[in-house]
Amino acid sequence: MTPVDDDILELMRSDDIFTPDHIAEEDVCRAPDAAYRCRELTKYGLLEKLAMGMYDITDLGEQFLEGDVDPSELEPDE
């Protein structure tokens, strides 16, 4: 997890933000960095890839933001 991951997950809670370009427009990080972080967050089950370049937050991602999930307990999907 990186410091920007929380910001990305928070933005993904919004109904109108679902791509790395949207994250970049919010000045969280550059679009290529956002795309990489979205892929990484998907590996850990915090985001779900809906289509190429489109993501949504998962229930696990919501629980993580609420503080109900310890990041050290997250395992990447193979």
N, C-alpha and C positions, 0 to 999 in steps of 0.2 A: 504494500500500500504506500502511496505517496501522498503528500499534503493536498495535492489538487484533486485526488480521488473523491474526497468528501464533497467538494464543490461540484464535481461532475455528477455525483449521485443526487445531490440536492437539486440540481438543474433538471435531471431526468425525471424528477417527481412532477414537473410541470407538463401539462398536456401539449404545449406548443414547442417543446425542445426534445428532439429525438435524433439529431445527427451531430457529428463532430463539428460541422460548420456552424450549427446553432451555438454550440459551446464556445467556439472561437468568437462569435458575434457578441457573446456576453463577457468577453475579455478574461476568461478563465485561463486559457492557454491557446496556443496556435492550433489550427485544425489538424495538422499531421500528428501533433502530440496528443490531442484529444482522441483521434482515431486509434492511436496505439493504446491509450489508457482504456478506452471503451472495450477494445479486444481483450485486454488483460482483465478487466472487471468482469467480462463475460466468462472468461476461463474459471473465475472463482464463484460464478453463480450470482453475482450481484446485479448484472445486467443481462438482458436477453436480446439476442440479435434477431430482429424481426425480418429484415431483408438487408441486402448489401448497403452498408453505411447507415442503417437505421436500428436504433436500440430503444429499449424500454427498461425501466427499473423492475426488478423482481421482488417477490415477497421477502426474500433473504436480504436484498438490498435495502428494503424499507426497514427491516429489523436491525440491520447494521446501523443505519442512520439513527434509529431510536436508542442505540446503545445496548441492544439485546444480543449482539453477536460480537465476540472477541475476534479481532482480525488475525490473531495468532492461531486461531482454530480453523481458519479457512484453508481448504486444500484445492489446488487447481484440478479441473477436469482434464482427463487425458484424452 
